[in-house]
């Protein structure tokens, strides 16, 4: 029997405070999800190229995705359950998925994942603006480009800016995609 081997990934989904629930994703489904993330990453990279490949892996603990370096390579970890939810939408209406991947690739392009980790509000807003630029180039209207960020926390946090600032950054990137894709300096107010 290969039943057990087919269920290799246990995803823990944090509940609303009390308990965590476990879900299983079959290997075949995980392979399909990763292939879809790969297709999105390849499309983003045609608009915002990198000088090295981007590797992908499922990460059960992230909200949607995270960018990092490991073994001298650029990685994006994605939450397969979050992506799975996106994949239930029609193919032409998966802008939040594209937005997440573009934001994470934006961190790599900006060098945020190299050396001493450079994070903080300016880095987030720069990645948001770059994502807005990519979304525009891929055909998103402004409300479509901003959809991902509309669910984010109004007040932000120590690491992430308040929602209004992020929506503004996306709009700036969307409005002037060429300028933001060419920029290599940090985000300035
Ligand atoms: Zn970020």
Backbone and ligand atoms as CSV (ligand in chain L), in Angstrom:
chain,resi,resn,atom,element,x,y,z
A,1,UNK,N,N,0.841,-1.217,0.000
A,1,UNK,CA,C,0.000,0.000,0.000
A,1,UNK,C,C,0.871,1.260,0.000
A,2,UNK,N,N,0.444,2.204,-0.779
A,2,UNK,CA,C,1.182,3.466,-0.788
A,2,UNK,C,C,0.349,4.598,-0.210
A,3,UNK,N,N,-0.752,4.228,0.427
A,3,UNK,CA,C,-1.646,5.253,0.967
A,3,UNK,C,C,-0.954,6.238,1.886
A,4,UNK,N,N,-0.132,5.721,2.766
A,4,UNK,CA,C,0.551,6.621,3.701
A,4,UNK,C,C,1.538,7.517,2.986
A,5,UNK,N,N,2.235,6.948,2.014
A,5,UNK,CA,C,3.235,7.744,1.305
A,5,UNK,C,C,2.587,8.843,0.472
A,6,UNK,N,N,1.337,8.646,0.111
A,6,UNK,CA,C,0.664,9.653,-0.705
A,6,UNK,C,C,0.280,10.877,0.112
A,7,UNK,N,N,0.272,10.712,1.403
A,7,UNK,CA,C,-0.115,11.832,2.270
A,7,UNK,C,C,1.082,12.271,3.078
A,8,UNK,N,N,1.934,13.034,2.455
A,8,UNK,CA,C,3.213,13.298,3.122
A,8,UNK,C,C,3.258,14.638,3.824
A,9,UNK,N,N,2.376,15.514,3.451
A,9,UNK,CA,C,2.517,16.846,4.022
A,9,UNK,C,C,1.398,17.128,4.989
A,10,UNK,N,N,1.764,17.356,6.197
A,10,UNK,CA,C,0.785,17.742,7.201
A,10,UNK,C,C,0.880,19.247,7.380
A,11,UNK,N,N,-0.206,19.908,7.119
A,11,UNK,CA,C,-0.213,21.361,7.228
A,11,UNK,C,C,-0.968,21.749,8.479
A,12,UNK,N,N,-0.300,22.458,9.330
A,12,UNK,CA,C,-0.958,22.938,10.538
A,12,UNK,C,C,-1.505,24.337,10.276
A,13,UNK,N,N,-2.768,24.469,10.470
A,13,UNK,CA,C,-3.393,25.757,10.242
A,13,UNK,C,C,-3.780,26.344,11.587
A,14,UNK,N,N,-3.178,27.447,11.901
A,14,UNK,CA,C,-3.487,28.073,13.177
A,14,UNK,C,C,-4.945,28.479,13.211
A,15,UNK,N,N,-5.617,28.098,14.229
A,15,UNK,CA,C,-7.012,28.474,14.375
A,15,UNK,C,C,-7.122,29.896,14.877
A,16,UNK,N,N,-8.279,30.287,15.290
A,16,UNK,CA,C,-8.464,31.676,15.705
A,16,UNK,C,C,-8.007,31.884,17.149
A,17,UNK,N,N,-7.086,31.089,17.617
A,17,UNK,CA,C,-6.522,31.337,18.928
A,17,UNK,C,C,-6.423,30.098,19.791
A,18,UNK,N,N,-7.354,29.218,19.679
A,18,UNK,CA,C,-7.374,28.100,20.609
A,18,UNK,C,C,-6.623,26.887,20.070
A,19,UNK,N,N,-7.105,26.293,19.040
A,19,UNK,CA,C,-6.514,25.047,18.587
A,19,UNK,C,C,-6.011,25.163,17.157
A,20,UNK,N,N,-5.083,24.302,16.828
A,20,UNK,CA,C,-4.632,24.213,15.452
A,20,UNK,C,C,-5.286,22.986,14.823
A,21,UNK,N,N,-5.665,23.104,13.582
A,21,UNK,CA,C,-6.253,21.962,12.897
A,21,UNK,C,C,-5.269,21.450,11.863
A,22,UNK,N,N,-5.234,20.173,11.702
A,22,UNK,CA,C,-4.294,19.571,10.753
A,22,UNK,C,C,-5.020,19.215,9.468
A,23,UNK,N,N,-4.362,19.470,8.365
A,23,UNK,CA,C,-4.922,19.069,7.087
A,23,UNK,C,C,-3.858,18.340,6.294
A,24,UNK,N,N,-4.297,17.440,5.489
A,24,UNK,CA,C,-3.372,16.680,4.665
A,24,UNK,C,C,-3.530,17.099,3.214
A,25,UNK,N,N,-2.411,17.227,2.540
A,25,UNK,CA,C,-2.433,17.464,1.109
A,25,UNK,C,C,-1.722,16.291,0.448
A,26,UNK,N,N,-2.390,15.664,-0.454
A,26,UNK,CA,C,-1.787,14.519,-1.138
A,26,UNK,C,C,-0.605,14.980,-1.979
A,27,UNK,N,N,0.366,14.091,-2.155
A,27,UNK,CA,C,1.575,14.449,-2.906
A,27,UNK,C,C,1.238,14.937,-4.312
A,28,UNK,N,N,0.294,14.285,-4.962
A,28,UNK,CA,C,-0.055,14.699,-6.320
A,28,UNK,C,C,-0.598,16.111,-6.359
A,29,UNK,N,N,-1.406,16.442,-5.349
A,29,UNK,CA,C,-1.962,17.794,-5.269
A,29,UNK,C,C,-0.854,18.800,-4.970
A,30,UNK,N,N,0.061,18.424,-4.094
A,30,UNK,CA,C,1.169,19.329,-3.771
A,30,UNK,C,C,2.031,19.587,-5.018
A,31,UNK,N,N,2.255,18.551,-5.798
A,31,UNK,CA,C,3.031,18.702,-7.031
A,31,UNK,C,C,2.331,19.652,-7.990
A,32,UNK,N,N,1.019,19.529,-8.067
A,32,UNK,CA,C,0.240,20.395,-8.951
A,32,UNK,C,C,0.300,21.851,-8.466
A,33,UNK,N,N,0.185,22.035,-7.150
A,33,UNK,CA,C,0.233,23.377,-6.583
A,33,UNK,C,C,1.594,24.014,-6.850
A,34,UNK,N,N,2.657,23.247,-6.640
A,34,UNK,CA,C,3.998,23.798,-6.856
A,34,UNK,C,C,4.204,24.154,-8.323
A,35,UNK,N,N,3.649,23.334,-9.224
A,35,UNK,CA,C,3.776,23.635,-10.656
A,35,UNK,C,C,3.070,24.944,-10.992
A,36,UNK,N,N,1.951,25.200,-10.350
A,36,UNK,CA,C,1.242,26.458,-10.602
A,36,UNK,C,C,2.013,27.651,-10.046
A,37,UNK,N,N,2.616,27.498,-8.861
A,37,UNK,CA,C,3.436,28.581,-8.316
A,37,UNK,C,C,4.642,28.817,-9.227
A,38,UNK,N,N,5.200,27.729,-9.745
A,38,UNK,CA,C,6.338,27.846,-10.668
A,38,UNK,C,C,5.946,28.638,-11.912
A,39,UNK,N,N,4.766,28.350,-12.444
A,39,UNK,CA,C,4.307,29.058,-13.645
A,39,UNK,C,C,4.138,30.550,-13.356
A,40,UNK,N,N,3.598,30.855,-12.182
A,40,UNK,CA,C,3.425,32.264,-11.805
A,40,UNK,C,C,4.797,32.922,-11.642
A,41,UNK,N,N,5.724,32.237,-10.969
A,41,UNK,CA,C,7.064,32.806,-10.765
A,41,UNK,C,C,7.751,33.049,-12.109
A,42,UNK,N,N,7.620,32.116,-13.032
A,42,UNK,CA,C,8.252,32.285,-14.348
A,42,UNK,C,C,7.672,33.489,-15.078
A,43,UNK,N,N,6.356,33.675,-14.956
A,43,UNK,CA,C,5.712,34.819,-15.611
A,43,UNK,C,C,6.192,36.127,-14.980
A,44,UNK,N,N,6.289,36.146,-13.650
A,44,UNK,CA,C,6.775,37.345,-12.955
A,44,UNK,C,C,8.216,37.650,-13.374
A,45,UNK,N,N,9.025,36.588,-13.501
A,45,UNK,CA,C,10.445,36.784,-13.825
A,45,UNK,C,C,10.659,37.312,-15.235
A,46,UNK,N,N,9.699,37.103,-16.126
A,46,UNK,CA,C,9.836,37.684,-17.461
A,46,UNK,C,C,9.676,39.207,-17.390
A,47,UNK,N,N,8.935,39.687,-16.394
A,47,UNK,CA,C,8.726,41.131,-16.223
A,47,UNK,C,C,9.818,41.735,-15.342
A,48,UNK,N,N,10.201,40.988,-14.306
A,48,UNK,CA,C,11.180,41.467,-13.311
A,48,UNK,C,C,12.256,40.382,-13.169
A,49,UNK,N,N,13.239,40.384,-14.064
A,49,UNK,CA,C,14.191,39.269,-14.111
A,49,UNK,C,C,15.131,39.248,-12.900
A,50,UNK,N,N,15.639,38.064,-12.619
A,50,UNK,CA,C,16.687,37.886,-11.621
A,50,UNK,C,C,17.876,37.233,-12.301
A,51,UNK,N,N,19.064,37.414,-11.710
A,51,UNK,CA,C,20.252,36.830,-12.333
A,51,UNK,C,C,20.551,35.435,-11.801
A,52,UNK,N,N,19.586,34.841,-11.159
A,52,UNK,CA,C,19.738,33.465,-10.674
A,52,UNK,C,C,18.348,32.838,-10.597
A,53,UNK,N,N,18.285,31.520,-10.582
A,53,UNK,CA,C,16.962,30.879,-10.510
A,53,UNK,C,C,16.302,31.076,-9.142
A,54,UNK,N,N,15.006,30.945,-9.109
A,54,UNK,CA,C,14.258,30.983,-7.853
A,54,UNK,C,C,13.773,29.572,-7.560
A,55,UNK,N,N,14.107,29.080,-6.387
A,55,UNK,CA,C,13.644,27.740,-5.992
A,55,UNK,C,C,12.407,27.869,-5.129
A,56,UNK,N,N,11.569,26.873,-5.201
A,56,UNK,CA,C,10.293,26.896,-4.487
A,56,UNK,C,C,10.184,25.713,-3.554
A,57,UNK,N,N,9.524,25.935,-2.424
A,57,UNK,CA,C,9.188,24.813,-1.551
A,57,UNK,C,C,7.981,25.182,-0.701
A,58,UNK,N,N,7.237,24.160,-0.317
A,58,UNK,CA,C,6.085,24.372,0.553
A,58,UNK,C,C,6.566,24.680,1.959
A,59,UNK,N,N,5.947,25.665,2.569
A,59,UNK,CA,C,6.257,26.040,3.959
A,59,UNK,C,C,4.933,26.091,4.709
A,60,UNK,N,N,4.835,25.287,5.725
A,60,UNK,CA,C,3.536,25.176,6.362
A,60,UNK,C,C,3.243,26.317,7.326
A,61,UNK,N,N,4.250,27.072,7.708
A,61,UNK,CA,C,4.051,28.044,8.788
A,61,UNK,C,C,3.869,29.471,8.315
A,62,UNK,N,N,3.954,29.708,7.001
A,62,UNK,CA,C,3.824,31.093,6.534
A,62,UNK,C,C,2.371,31.412,6.203
A,63,UNK,N,N,2.036,32.688,6.290
A,63,UNK,CA,C,0.677,33.098,5.959
A,63,UNK,C,C,0.398,32.847,4.485
A,64,UNK,N,N,1.252,33.360,3.623
A,64,UNK,CA,C,1.099,33.091,2.192
A,64,UNK,C,C,2.439,32.710,1.544
A,65,UNK,N,N,3.472,33.539,1.752
A,65,UNK,CA,C,4.782,33.179,1.192
A,65,UNK,C,C,5.878,33.951,1.909
A,66,UNK,N,N,7.131,33.521,1.695
A,66,UNK,CA,C,8.280,34.163,2.335
A,66,UNK,C,C,9.489,33.996,1.409
A,67,UNK,N,N,10.350,35.013,1.368
A,67,UNK,CA,C,11.585,34.956,0.573
A,67,UNK,C,C,12.778,34.799,1.497
A,68,UNK,N,N,13.745,33.971,1.112
A,68,UNK,CA,C,14.939,33.751,1.939
A,68,UNK,C,C,16.023,33.118,1.071
A,69,UNK,N,N,17.235,33.099,1.603
A,69,UNK,CA,C,18.328,32.417,0.922
A,69,UNK,C,C,18.748,31.203,1.740
A,70,UNK,N,N,19.095,30.139,1.024
A,70,UNK,CA,C,19.611,28.933,1.690
A,70,UNK,C,C,20.550,28.235,0.717
A,71,UNK,N,N,21.667,27.765,1.207
A,71,UNK,CA,C,22.655,27.093,0.356
A,71,UNK,C,C,23.024,27.969,-0.841
A,72,UNK,N,N,23.183,29.255,-0.572
A,72,UNK,CA,C,23.566,30.221,-1.607
A,72,UNK,C,C,22.585,30.251,-2.782
A,73,UNK,N,N,21.332,30.003,-2.498
A,73,UNK,CA,C,20.305,30.059,-3.546
A,73,UNK,C,C,19.118,30.885,-3.041
A,74,UNK,N,N,18.373,31.422,-3.998
A,74,UNK,CA,C,17.182,32.219,-3.681
A,74,UNK,C,C,15.959,31.301,-3.610
A,75,UNK,N,N,15.228,31.395,-2.532
A,75,UNK,CA,C,14.068,30.537,-2.312
A,75,UNK,C,C,12.814,31.368,-2.067
A,76,UNK,N,N,11.686,30.798,-2.481
A,76,UNK,CA,C,10.396,31.289,-2.013
A,76,UNK,C,C,9.670,30.113,-1.386
A,77,UNK,N,N,9.314,30.272,-0.128
A,77,UNK,CA,C,8.492,29.271,0.537
A,77,UNK,C,C,7.044,29.717,0.438
A,78,UNK,N,N,6.176,28.811,0.054
A,78,UNK,CA,C,4.764,29.174,-0.101
A,78,UNK,C,C,3.894,28.255,0.748
A,79,UNK,N,N,2.798,28.808,1.224
A,79,UNK,CA,C,1.837,28.007,1.977
A,79,UNK,C,C,0.915,27.296,0.984
A,80,UNK,N,N,0.998,25.980,0.901
A,80,UNK,CA,C,0.239,25.270,-0.134
A,80,UNK,C,C,-1.268,25.392,0.034
A,81,UNK,N,N,-1.716,25.541,1.277
A,81,UNK,CA,C,-3.170,25.688,1.477
A,81,UNK,C,C,-3.661,27.038,0.967
A,82,UNK,N,N,-2.866,28.061,1.208
A,82,UNK,CA,C,-3.242,29.386,0.712
A,82,UNK,C,C,-3.265,29.377,-0.824
A,83,UNK,N,N,-2.247,28.775,-1.406
A,83,UNK,CA,C,-2.202,28.712,-2.876
A,83,UNK,C,C,-3.368,27.883,-3.399
A,84,UNK,N,N,-3.661,26.798,-2.712
A,84,UNK,CA,C,-4.766,25.929,-3.132
A,84,UNK,C,C,-6.077,26.717,-3.197
A,85,UNK,N,N,-6.279,27.592,-2.202
A,85,UNK,CA,C,-7.470,28.436,-2.218
A,85,UNK,C,C,-7.499,29.342,-3.438
A,86,UNK,N,N,-6.345,29.896,-3.787
A,86,UNK,CA,C,-6.245,30.766,-4.962
A,86,UNK,C,C,-6.561,30.010,-6.251
A,87,UNK,N,N,-6.148,28.746,-6.282
A,87,UNK,CA,C,-6.301,27.960,-7.511
A,87,UNK,C,C,-7.749,27.556,-7.755
A,88,UNK,N,N,-8.625,27.769,-6.774
A,88,UNK,CA,C,-10.042,27.499,-7.016
A,88,UNK,C,C,-10.671,28.640,-7.829
A,89,UNK,N,N,-9.949,29.746,-7.953
A,89,UNK,CA,C,-10.477,30.870,-8.719
A,89,UNK,C,C,-10.174,30.682,-10.206
A,90,UNK,N,N,-10.932,31.351,-11.071
A,90,UNK,CA,C,-10.649,31.243,-12.501
A,90,UNK,C,C,-9.216,31.697,-12.802
A,91,UNK,N,N,-8.625,31.134,-13.843
A,91,UNK,CA,C,-7.213,31.378,-14.130
A,91,UNK,C,C,-6.898,32.862,-14.318
A,92,UNK,N,N,-7.824,33.604,-14.875
A,92,UNK,CA,C,-7.565,35.025,-15.108
A,92,UNK,C,C,-7.822,35.909,-13.899
A,93,UNK,N,N,-8.125,35.297,-12.762
A,93,UNK,CA,C,-8.508,36.070,-11.583
A,93,UNK,C,C,-7.708,35.646,-10.354
A,94,UNK,N,N,-6.434,35.416,-10.581
A,94,UNK,CA,C,-5.581,34.983,-9.472
A,94,UNK,C,C,-4.553,36.055,-9.132
A,95,UNK,N,N,-4.984,37.296,-9.173
A,95,UNK,CA,C,-4.045,38.406,-8.963
A,95,UNK,C,C,-3.382,38.377,-7.589
A,96,UNK,N,N,-4.080,38.009,-6.501
A,96,UNK,CA,C,-3.373,37.965,-5.207
A,96,UNK,C,C,-2.211,36.964,-5.196
A,97,UNK,N,N,-2.355,35.876,-5.910
A,97,UNK,CA,C,-1.256,34.900,-5.989
A,97,UNK,C,C,-0.068,35.507,-6.736
A,98,UNK,N,N,-0.365,36.158,-7.856
A,98,UNK,CA,C,0.709,36.817,-8.607
A,98,UNK,C,C,1.345,37.912,-7.744
A,99,UNK,N,N,0.500,38.620,-6.998
A,99,UNK,CA,C,1.002,39.707,-6.154
A,99,UNK,C,C,1.972,39.193,-5.096
A,100,UNK,N,N,1.620,38.082,-4.462
A,100,UNK,CA,C,2.487,37.512,-3.424
A,100,UNK,C,C,3.831,37.090,-4.018
A,101,UNK,N,N,3.774,36.395,-5.135
A,101,UNK,CA,C,5.021,35.923,-5.756
A,101,UNK,C,C,5.867,37.114,-6.220
A,102,UNK,N,N,5.218,38.118,-6.795
A,102,UNK,CA,C,5.958,39.304,-7.249
A,102,UNK,C,C,6.584,40.044,-6.070
A,103,UNK,N,N,5.858,40.137,-4.968
A,103,UNK,CA,C,6.391,40.801,-3.764
A,103,UNK,C,C,7.639,40.056,-3.273
A,104,UNK,N,N,7.577,38.733,-3.206
A,104,UNK,CA,C,8.720,37.965,-2.688
A,104,UNK,C,C,9.907,38.033,-3.639
A,105,UNK,N,N,9.645,37.939,-4.942
A,105,UNK,CA,C,10.746,38.083,-5.906
A,105,UNK,C,C,11.321,39.495,-5.804
A,106,UNK,N,N,10.453,40.465,-5.534
A,106,UNK,CA,C,10.921,41.838,-5.325
A,106,UNK,C,C,11.914,41.934,-4.178
A,107,UNK,N,N,11.693,41.170,-3.109
A,107,UNK,CA,C,12.661,41.148,-1.996
A,107,UNK,C,C,14.012,40.605,-2.472
A,108,UNK,N,N,13.973,39.554,-3.279
A,108,UNK,CA,C,15.238,39.002,-3.783
A,108,UNK,C,C,15.954,40.008,-4.677
A,109,UNK,N,N,15.196,40.617,-5.582
A,109,UNK,CA,C,15.793,41.564,-6.534
A,109,UNK,C,C,16.432,42.735,-5.790
A,110,UNK,N,N,15.778,43.171,-4.714
A,110,UNK,CA,C,16.287,44.320,-3.953
A,110,UNK,C,C,17.450,43.942,-3.047
A,111,UNK,N,N,17.739,42.648,-2.922
A,111,UNK,CA,C,18.834,42.222,-2.053
A,111,UNK,C,C,18.452,42.121,-0.593
A,112,UNK,N,N,17.136,42.165,-0.317
A,112,UNK,CA,C,16.695,42.137,1.079
A,112,UNK,C,C,17.048,40.835,1.786
A,113,UNK,N,N,17.249,39.776,1.011
A,113,UNK,CA,C,17.493,38.468,1.633
A,113,UNK,C,C,18.983,38.149,1.728
A,114,UNK,N,N,19.818,39.075,1.285
A,114,UNK,CA,C,21.271,38.830,1.310
A,114,UNK,C,C,21.915,39.434,2.554
A,115,UNK,N,N,22.983,38.816,2.997
A,115,UNK,CA,C,23.769,39.370,4.085
A,115,UNK,C,C,22.940,39.598,5.322
A,116,UNK,N,N,23.264,40.634,6.058
A,116,UNK,CA,C,22.448,40.943,7.231
A,116,UNK,C,C,21.042,41.273,6.734
A,117,UNK,N,N,20.094,40.565,7.202
A,117,UNK,CA,C,18.750,40.658,6.626
A,117,UNK,C,C,18.233,42.092,6.707
A,118,UNK,N,N,17.918,42.621,5.548
A,118,UNK,CA,C,17.440,43.999,5.468
A,118,UNK,C,C,15.921,43.959,5.333
A,119,UNK,N,N,15.270,44.257,6.405
A,119,UNK,CA,C,13.821,44.243,6.379
A,119,UNK,C,C,13.309,45.546,6.943
A,120,UNK,N,N,12.078,45.607,7.211
A,120,UNK,CA,C,11.511,46.831,7.749
A,120,UNK,C,C,10.546,47.439,6.755
A,121,UNK,N,N,9.946,48.542,7.165
A,121,UNK,CA,C,8.858,49.127,6.379
A,121,UNK,C,C,9.312,49.554,4.983
A,122,UNK,N,N,10.481,50.181,4.878
A,122,UNK,CA,C,10.926,50.648,3.563
A,122,UNK,C,C,11.105,49.483,2.596
A,123,UNK,N,N,11.670,48.390,3.098
A,123,UNK,CA,C,11.868,47.221,2.241
A,123,UNK,C,C,10.523,46.631,1.811
A,124,UNK,N,N,9.567,46.603,2.722
A,124,UNK,CA,C,8.237,46.074,2.385
A,124,UNK,C,C,7.557,46.937,1.325
A,125,UNK,N,N,7.661,48.255,1.502
A,125,UNK,CA,C,6.991,49.155,0.558
A,125,UNK,C,C,7.646,49.095,-0.814
A,126,UNK,N,N,8.957,48.930,-0.841
A,126,UNK,CA,C,9.648,48.794,-2.114
A,126,UNK,C,C,9.185,47.520,-2.832
A,127,UNK,N,N,9.103,46.425,-2.091
A,127,UNK,CA,C,8.628,45.163,-2.692
A,127,UNK,C,C,7.171,45.293,-3.141
A,128,UNK,N,N,6.375,46.043,-2.389
A,128,UNK,CA,C,4.981,46.265,-2.779
A,128,UNK,C,C,4.895,47.076,-4.074
A,129,UNK,N,N,5.705,48.122,-4.162
A,129,UNK,CA,C,5.692,48.957,-5.370
A,129,UNK,C,C,6.137,48.151,-6.578
A,130,UNK,N,N,7.166,47.341,-6.387
A,130,UNK,CA,C,7.632,46.482,-7.479
A,130,UNK,C,C,6.535,45.501,-7.892
A,131,UNK,N,N,5.831,44.970,-6.900
A,131,UNK,CA,C,4.737,44.038,-7.222
A,131,UNK,C,C,3.658,44.767,-8.011
A,132,UNK,N,N,3.345,45.994,-7.610
A,132,UNK,CA,C,2.356,46.773,-8.343
A,132,UNK,C,C,2.763,46.969,-9.796
A,133,UNK,N,N,4.053,47.231,-10.010
A,133,UNK,CA,C,4.565,47.410,-11.367
A,133,UNK,C,C,4.415,46.125,-12.184
A,134,UNK,N,N,4.768,45.005,-11.562
A,134,UNK,CA,C,4.662,43.716,-12.253
A,134,UNK,C,C,3.204,43.413,-12.602
A,135,UNK,N,N,2.322,43.659,-11.647
A,135,UNK,CA,C,0.900,43.371,-11.872
A,135,UNK,C,C,0.353,44.206,-13.033
A,136,UNK,N,N,0.768,45.455,-13.104
A,136,UNK,CA,C,0.343,46.303,-14.219
A,136,UNK,C,C,0.812,45.722,-15.546
A,137,UNK,N,N,2.083,45.334,-15.578
A,137,UNK,CA,C,2.657,44.782,-16.814
A,137,UNK,C,C,1.978,43.471,-17.205
A,138,UNK,N,N,1.439,42.771,-16.205
A,138,UNK,CA,C,0.772,41.504,-16.506
A,138,UNK,C,C,-0.716,41.692,-16.772
A,139,UNK,N,N,-1.162,42.931,-16.759
A,139,UNK,CA,C,-2.519,43.202,-17.205
A,139,UNK,C,C,-3.542,43.512,-16.127
A,140,UNK,N,N,-3.105,43.641,-14.872
A,140,UNK,CA,C,-4.064,43.912,-13.797
A,140,UNK,C,C,-4.541,45.358,-13.846
A,141,UNK,N,N,-5.839,45.548,-13.623
A,141,UNK,CA,C,-6.340,46.883,-13.328
A,141,UNK,C,C,-5.975,47.196,-11.874
A,142,UNK,N,N,-6.029,48.468,-11.491
A,142,UNK,CA,C,-5.568,48.845,-10.150
A,142,UNK,C,C,-6.296,48.092,-9.024
A,143,UNK,N,N,-7.620,47.982,-9.049
A,143,UNK,CA,C,-8.283,47.225,-7.963
A,143,UNK,C,C,-7.835,45.763,-7.911
A,144,UNK,N,N,-7.560,45.183,-9.070
A,144,UNK,CA,C,-7.069,43.800,-9.096
A,144,UNK,C,C,-5.664,43.747,-8.498
A,145,UNK,N,N,-4.835,44.714,-8.853
A,145,UNK,CA,C,-3.459,44.748,-8.346
A,145,UNK,C,C,-3.438,44.896,-6.822
A,146,UNK,N,N,-4.404,45.615,-6.277
A,146,UNK,CA,C,-4.399,45.901,-4.833
A,146,UNK,C,C,-5.166,44.872,-4.007
A,147,UNK,N,N,-5.787,43.899,-4.661
A,147,UNK,CA,C,-6.697,43.011,-3.921
A,147,UNK,C,C,-6.019,42.325,-2.733
A,148,UNK,N,N,-4.822,41.799,-2.939
A,148,UNK,CA,C,-4.119,41.083,-1.862
A,148,UNK,C,C,-4.032,41.916,-0.593
A,149,UNK,N,N,-3.676,43.185,-0.746
A,149,UNK,CA,C,-3.351,44.034,0.398
A,149,UNK,C,C,-4.597,44.496,1.149
A,150,UNK,N,N,-5.755,44.367,0.506
A,150,UNK,CA,C,-6.965,44.855,1.170
A,150,UNK,C,C,-7.330,44.041,2.405
A,151,UNK,N,N,-6.827,42.815,2.484
A,151,UNK,CA,C,-7.116,41.974,3.658
A,151,UNK,C,C,-6.101,42.193,4.783
A,152,UNK,N,N,-5.051,42.952,4.523
A,152,UNK,CA,C,-3.986,43.073,5.514
A,152,UNK,C,C,-4.403,43.975,6.676
A,153,UNK,N,N,-3.631,43.900,7.737
A,153,UNK,CA,C,-3.973,44.655,8.941
A,153,UNK,C,C,-3.916,46.157,8.684
A,154,UNK,N,N,-4.934,46.851,9.146
A,154,UNK,CA,C,-5.010,48.310,8.960
A,154,UNK,C,C,-3.809,48.988,9.599
A,155,UNK,N,N,-3.446,48.531,10.782
A,155,UNK,CA,C,-2.416,49.236,11.550
A,155,UNK,C,C,-0.992,48.755,11.277
A,156,UNK,N,N,-0.829,47.633,10.610
A,156,UNK,CA,C,0.523,47.148,10.379
A,156,UNK,C,C,1.166,46.644,11.651
A,157,UNK,N,N,2.489,46.505,11.634
A,157,UNK,CA,C,3.216,45.953,12.772
A,157,UNK,C,C,4.628,46.524,12.754
A,158,UNK,N,N,5.460,46.020,13.652
A,158,UNK,CA,C,6.848,46.477,13.678
A,158,UNK,C,C,7.551,46.165,12.356
A,159,UNK,N,N,7.215,45.010,11.788
A,159,UNK,CA,C,7.889,44.603,10.555
A,159,UNK,C,C,7.145,45.047,9.299
A,160,UNK,N,N,5.827,45.234,9.398
A,160,UNK,CA,C,5.053,45.526,8.192
A,160,UNK,C,C,4.272,46.832,8.326
A,161,UNK,N,N,4.298,47.643,7.263
A,161,UNK,CA,C,3.644,48.967,7.299
A,161,UNK,C,C,2.127,48.840,7.381
A,162,UNK,N,N,1.470,49.916,7.777
A,162,UNK,CA,C,0.001,49.911,7.790
A,162,UNK,C,C,-0.557,49.736,6.377
A,163,UNK,N,N,-1.774,49.247,6.334
A,163,UNK,CA,C,-2.366,48.880,5.049
A,163,UNK,C,C,-2.407,50.041,4.056
A,164,UNK,N,N,-2.777,51.220,4.534
A,164,UNK,CA,C,-2.916,52.348,3.610
A,164,UNK,C,C,-1.592,52.656,2.911
A,165,UNK,N,N,-0.492,52.560,3.652
A,165,UNK,CA,C,0.824,52.824,3.054
A,165,UNK,C,C,1.152,51.779,2.004
A,166,UNK,N,N,0.741,50.540,2.266
A,166,UNK,CA,C,1.043,49.463,1.323
A,166,UNK,C,C,0.204,49.590,0.064
A,167,UNK,N,N,-1.069,49.925,0.233
A,167,UNK,CA,C,-1.928,50.138,-0.944
A,167,UNK,C,C,-1.387,51.290,-1.788
A,168,UNK,N,N,-0.887,52.318,-1.115
A,168,UNK,CA,C,-0.312,53.461,-1.824
A,168,UNK,C,C,0.937,53.045,-2.600
A,169,UNK,N,N,1.776,52.225,-1.985
A,169,UNK,CA,C,2.998,51.767,-2.660
A,169,UNK,C,C,2.655,50.952,-3.901
A,170,UNK,N,N,1.644,50.083,-3.775
A,170,UNK,CA,C,1.233,49.274,-4.928
A,170,UNK,C,C,0.746,50.196,-6.040
A,171,UNK,N,N,-0.031,51.204,-5.653
A,171,UNK,CA,C,-0.556,52.130,-6.663
A,171,UNK,C,C,0.577,52.893,-7.355
A,172,UNK,N,N,1.584,53.272,-6.581
A,172,UNK,CA,C,2.710,53.983,-7.189
A,172,UNK,C,C,3.438,53.101,-8.198
A,173,UNK,N,N,3.643,51.857,-7.843
A,173,UNK,CA,C,4.281,50.932,-8.779
A,173,UNK,C,C,3.420,50.678,-10.001
A,174,UNK,N,N,2.122,50.536,-9.761
A,174,UNK,CA,C,1.186,50.269,-10.853
A,174,UNK,C,C,1.117,51.472,-11.808
A,175,UNK,N,N,1.207,52.679,-11.247
A,175,UNK,CA,C,1.076,53.894,-12.054
A,175,UNK,C,C,2.298,54.132,-12.935
A,176,UNK,N,N,3.485,53.812,-12.393
A,176,UNK,CA,C,4.721,54.021,-13.150
A,176,UNK,C,C,5.565,52.743,-13.154
A,177,UNK,N,N,5.104,51.723,-13.841
A,177,UNK,CA,C,5.802,50.429,-13.750
A,177,UNK,C,C,7.252,50.494,-14.226
A,178,UNK,N,N,7.483,51.204,-15.307
A,178,UNK,CA,C,8.855,51.250,-15.829
A,178,UNK,C,C,9.813,51.852,-14.824
A,179,UNK,N,N,9.393,52.943,-14.197
A,179,UNK,CA,C,10.263,53.623,-13.240
A,179,UNK,C,C,10.582,52.722,-12.057
A,180,UNK,N,N,9.576,51.996,-11.568
A,180,UNK,CA,C,9.803,51.171,-10.370
A,180,UNK,C,C,10.571,49.903,-10.681
A,181,UNK,N,N,10.379,49.358,-11.865
A,181,UNK,CA,C,11.137,48.152,-12.205
A,181,UNK,C,C,12.601,48.489,-12.459
A,182,UNK,N,N,12.891,49.733,-12.854
A,182,UNK,CA,C,14.273,50.144,-13.102
A,182,UNK,C,C,15.005,50.555,-11.840
A,183,UNK,N,N,14.254,50.918,-10.809
A,183,UNK,CA,C,14.882,51.463,-9.609
A,183,UNK,C,C,15.648,50.413,-8.836
A,184,UNK,N,N,16.789,50.808,-8.293
A,184,UNK,CA,C,17.509,49.876,-7.431
A,184,UNK,C,C,17.711,50.467,-6.040
A,185,UNK,N,N,17.382,51.727,-5.882
A,185,UNK,CA,C,17.532,52.317,-4.553
A,185,UNK,C,C,16.289,52.046,-3.716
A,186,UNK,N,N,16.383,52.372,-2.465
A,186,UNK,CA,C,15.291,52.026,-1.548
A,186,UNK,C,C,14.066,52.904,-1.770
A,187,UNK,N,N,12.977,52.471,-1.219
A,187,UNK,CA,C,11.733,53.212,-1.288
A,187,UNK,C,C,11.862,54.499,-0.481
A,188,UNK,N,N,11.472,55.600,-1.084
A,188,UNK,CA,C,11.469,56.880,-0.359
A,188,UNK,C,C,10.068,57.439,-0.357
A,189,UNK,N,N,9.754,58.088,0.720
A,189,UNK,CA,C,8.411,58.674,0.805
A,189,UNK,C,C,8.278,59.803,-0.204
L,1,ZN,ZN,ZN,7.716,41.328,2.395
